[in-house]
Amino acid sequence: MSTKKTIVTCAVTGASLTPSMSPNLPVTPAEIADQSIDAVKAGASVLHLHARLPDGRPTNDPAIWGEFVPRLQKETPALINMSASLGKSAEERLEAVLALKPDIATVIVGSMNYGLFNKSRNQGILEFSQTWETEAFGEKAYQIVTQNSFATIHRMIDILVEHDIAMEFECYDVGHLYILDHHLSRKQNIKRPIILQFLTGILGGIPSDIDHLVHLKRTSERLFGDAVELFTHGTGTGNIKAATYGAMMGTHIRVGQEDNLFEKPGVPFKSNAHQVEKVIGILSQLNIDIASPDEARKILGLA
């Protein structure tokens, strides 16, 4: 695993935090594009993206994706990483990805009980301005199980390999690493190095504590050896801390408005660039060098 320089991914908008939580959450295609461009200028090399409807609800509509992804492909040197989590079938999840051909598509490796209700509490937001937000964080939020079956992930991998699109495998717990190992042992045609993202701090998955992060890293290296590039991020107000832990352990990192909206309780981050600048400032004090987009492409085998 290459750790000479640290890649910073910016997760720009996500799907679970909502407009009522912060006026600085980008929602429209123009807002997503503008904040993405500024995040790259601040030092991010990878843009992890979701799409939203005008009221902030998540969508996988290729037409909406098409309002900002081509602009970013044209106007930034960053690697474009599109989420592929919405939809039941592999084909539904990858519809926009196949239409727009990003550098990377995300593949969530395993299923889990997803404590969405805890995300609003973590952000300190319990009241919402839109009915859909109130409903999303009400009783429905206690019934969410993210379903990522072996068959669905198997099919997604096959489609992405066929279309020569790299994959970032998202793992929410240690068990997901073993699921990934199962898939990789049967599919030798997946590009190396493997790109693996530790998603931590979500109720239902592994916490962001340092001992858990070390366990994730050691298990990944035992399973995948040197043919892996690891990324770490946390959710909620501990996201900067988790990213710093990750960088100190030698992994790449992720920050952004998808994962956390507040610098401290009651004080929202001004933008995605604000988060990128903050974490890079911390890492610079630790003499951790940040990879440029061109360097990130080489590290991830996508040059």
ABEGO torsion letter per residue (X at the ends): XBAABBBBBBBAAEAABBAAABAABBABAAAAAAAAAAAAAAGBABBBBBBBBAAGBBBABAAAAAAAAAAAAAABABBBBBBBABEABAAAAAAAAAAAGBABBBBBABBBBBBAAAAAAAAGBABBABAAAAAAABAAAAABBBBBBAAAAAAAAAAAAAAGBBBBBBBABAAAAAAAAAAAAABAABBOBBBBBBBBGBBGBBBABAAAAAAAAAAAAAAAEAABBBBBBBBEAAAAAAAAAAAAAGBBBBBEAAABABABBGBBBABAAAAAAAAAAAAAAAGBBBBBAAAAAAAAGAX
